Amino acid sequence: MRILEEFWYGDIEPTEYNTSSCKEYKKLLELICRNEEKLQATMTDEQKELFEKYSDCVREYQTMAECLLFQNSFKLGAKMMIEIMEE
């Protein structure tokens, strides 16, 4: 049960994943950052504050969505294991 021990002791972080091998991910992240910098350079202080509130909401939504995806994926994996064990 090594994986359960690693999970228990915090050696496995379910929200972390390796993106270094995904070139598309890296390119898209760079594009997002570059476009955000360009956008903010044209904004007033009031617009920057509104954009920051918007970005905070988007990040919170993404965190919730990732959590739900993790839960559903874990349940699917467990159902697969149950089905395999029943055969």
ROTIBA-212395 format. One record per residue (C-alpha): chain; residue number from 1; y, x, z. Coordinates in pm, whole numbers, padded with zeros to 5 digits. Layout:
% ROTIBA-212395
<pt "A", NUM, <Y, X, Z>>;
...
//
This chain:
% ROTIBA-212395
<pt "A", 1, <00000, 00000, 00000>>;
<pt "A", 2, <00235, 00286, -00076>>;
<pt "A", 3, <00480, 00071, -00273>>;
<pt "A", 4, <00524, -00167, 00021>>;
<pt "A", 5, <00595, 00128, 00251>>;
<pt "A", 6, <00851, 00266, 00008>>;
<pt "A", 7, <01013, -00075, -00014>>;
<pt "A", 8, <01011, -00117, 00366>>;
<pt "A", 9, <01171, 00222, 00430>>;
<pt "A", 10, <01438, 00164, 00167>>;
<pt "A", 11, <01308, 00418, -00083>>;
<pt "A", 12, <01300, 00147, -00348>>;
<pt "A", 13, <01620, -00038, -00427>>;
<pt "A", 14, <01543, -00344, -00640>>;
<pt "A", 15, <01900, -00367, -00770>>;
<pt "A", 16, <01900, -00014, -00909>>;
<pt "A", 17, <01753, 00065, -01247>>;
<pt "A", 18, <01764, 00362, -01476>>;
<pt "A", 19, <02002, 00307, -01767>>;
<pt "A", 20, <02025, 00672, -01877>>;
<pt "A", 21, <01767, 00627, -02152>>;
<pt "A", 22, <01940, 00321, -02301>>;
<pt "A", 23, <02202, 00446, -02546>>;
<pt "A", 24, <02320, 00093, -02627>>;
<pt "A", 25, <02391, 00024, -02259>>;
<pt "A", 26, <02597, 00342, -02223>>;
<pt "A", 27, <02795, 00273, -02543>>;
<pt "A", 28, <02870, -00083, -02437>>;
<pt "A", 29, <02981, 00025, -02090>>;
<pt "A", 30, <03215, 00286, -02242>>;
<pt "A", 31, <03358, 00021, -02477>>;
<pt "A", 32, <03415, -00220, -02188>>;
<pt "A", 33, <03600, 00048, -01988>>;
<pt "A", 34, <03809, 00160, -02285>>;
<pt "A", 35, <03909, -00197, -02370>>;
<pt "A", 36, <03990, -00279, -02008>>;
<pt "A", 37, <04218, 00025, -01987>>;
<pt "A", 38, <04397, -00077, -02308>>;
<pt "A", 39, <04432, -00435, -02186>>;
<pt "A", 40, <04569, -00337, -01845>>;
<pt "A", 41, <04821, -00103, -02005>>;
<pt "A", 42, <04985, -00405, -02168>>;
<pt "A", 43, <04985, -00629, -01858>>;
<pt "A", 44, <05254, -00717, -01610>>;
<pt "A", 45, <05180, -00680, -01238>>;
<pt "A", 46, <05119, -01055, -01213>>;
<pt "A", 47, <04874, -01044, -01504>>;
<pt "A", 48, <04696, -00743, -01352>>;
<pt "A", 49, <04652, -00934, -01025>>;
<pt "A", 50, <04512, -01237, -01209>>;
<pt "A", 51, <04279, -01015, -01414>>;
<pt "A", 52, <04157, -00846, -01096>>;
<pt "A", 53, <04074, -01186, -00942>>;
<pt "A", 54, <03896, -01283, -01263>>;
<pt "A", 55, <03698, -00956, -01265>>;
<pt "A", 56, <03597, -01005, -00901>>;
<pt "A", 57, <03462, -01352, -00983>>;
<pt "A", 58, <03270, -01220, -01283>>;
<pt "A", 59, <03115, -00943, -01071>>;
<pt "A", 60, <03013, -01193, -00803>>;
<pt "A", 61, <02860, -01419, -01069>>;
<pt "A", 62, <02671, -01126, -01222>>;
<pt "A", 63, <02535, -01026, -00882>>;
<pt "A", 64, <02409, -01380, -00822>>;
<pt "A", 65, <02258, -01399, -01170>>;
<pt "A", 66, <02080, -01065, -01125>>;
<pt "A", 67, <01943, -01180, -00788>>;
<pt "A", 68, <01809, -01501, -00941>>;
<pt "A", 69, <01657, -01308, -01230>>;
<pt "A", 70, <01491, -01068, -00984>>;
<pt "A", 71, <01350, -01358, -00782>>;
<pt "A", 72, <01220, -01541, -01087>>;
<pt "A", 73, <01070, -01223, -01233>>;
<pt "A", 74, <00899, -01143, -00904>>;
<pt "A", 75, <00756, -01496, -00885>>;
<pt "A", 76, <00631, -01471, -01243>>;
<pt "A", 77, <00462, -01140, -01168>>;
<pt "A", 78, <00300, -01289, -00857>>;
<pt "A", 79, <00175, -01590, -01056>>;
<pt "A", 80, <00026, -01353, -01314>>;
<pt "A", 81, <-00153, -01159, -01040>>;
<pt "A", 82, <-00289, -01482, -00888>>;
<pt "A", 83, <-00418, -01594, -01225>>;
<pt "A", 84, <-00580, -01255, -01289>>;
<pt "A", 85, <-00745, -01258, -00947>>;
<pt "A", 86, <-00882, -01610, -01002>>;
<pt "A", 87, <-01065, -01511, -01322>>;
//
